[in-house]
Each structure stands twice: as structure tokens, then as C-alpha cells.
């Protein structure tokens, strides 16, 4: 299932009160989040946490395409609340570090989680080598 761009969901909330409640209450709409251009440069840690919190800890996939405002701490907070993530894409998130990525991958594959990380996409992370 291809995720709805989160900004469409936020726009739908502005149409009317009943649609706002429907979008907020429908957990299925928030399980797969993809953030890409043109809004990727406006996303910071707090906005990401707010968007992902709508999945209520059941986030399955998170794609942050060229989100330069996301740091290790911000992504770590999201992962801490969403241990069911099995697909993580963070290409060109230049404020992430190799150590932060390793901590996140360890957290998502620690063995106590039955929904282990199955897909990881990385590129253009500063100082990241094979």
C-alpha cells in the first residue's frame, strides 16, 4: 500500500470538522509515512514527532527523503515510540550521523521486537562508510 502524503491528510483536516475527526481517528492513514519534496526542508524534529504520533506507536514504515532538519535525537524519539517500524528510508538526511543510525538499527532489531526492521535505505549520510 502506498502511503498517503501526510500533507494531504493535514489538508483534509481543514475541510470540515467531521473530516478532521475522521482523519485524526483513522489509525490506518498514519501507519506509513513518507516525507519528500517540497515539504521535506520544512520538517524538524518536533514536527516529525507530531506527525508520527498519530500512528499511536504502530508506525510501520517511515521514509524521510532529504529531510535536512531531522537529527539523531529527533529520529531516536520517533523510533522509541514506534518499535514496529519494519521499513526505514533516510537518504540524504545530512544531520543524521553513522552512530545515530547504528543506535536506531540496533533498537529496531534488538530481538525483543517481533516486527524487526526488514528494509533500510541509506545514502548521502555524512561520514557513513560501508
Buried (B, 14 or more C-beta within 10 A) or exposed (E): EEBBBBEEBBEBBEEEEEEBEEBEEEEEBBBBBBBBEEBBEEBBBEBBBEBBBBBEEBBBBBBBBBBBBBBBEBBBBBBEBBBBBBBBBBBBBEBBBBEBBEBBBEBBEEEEBEEBBEEBEBEEBEEBEE
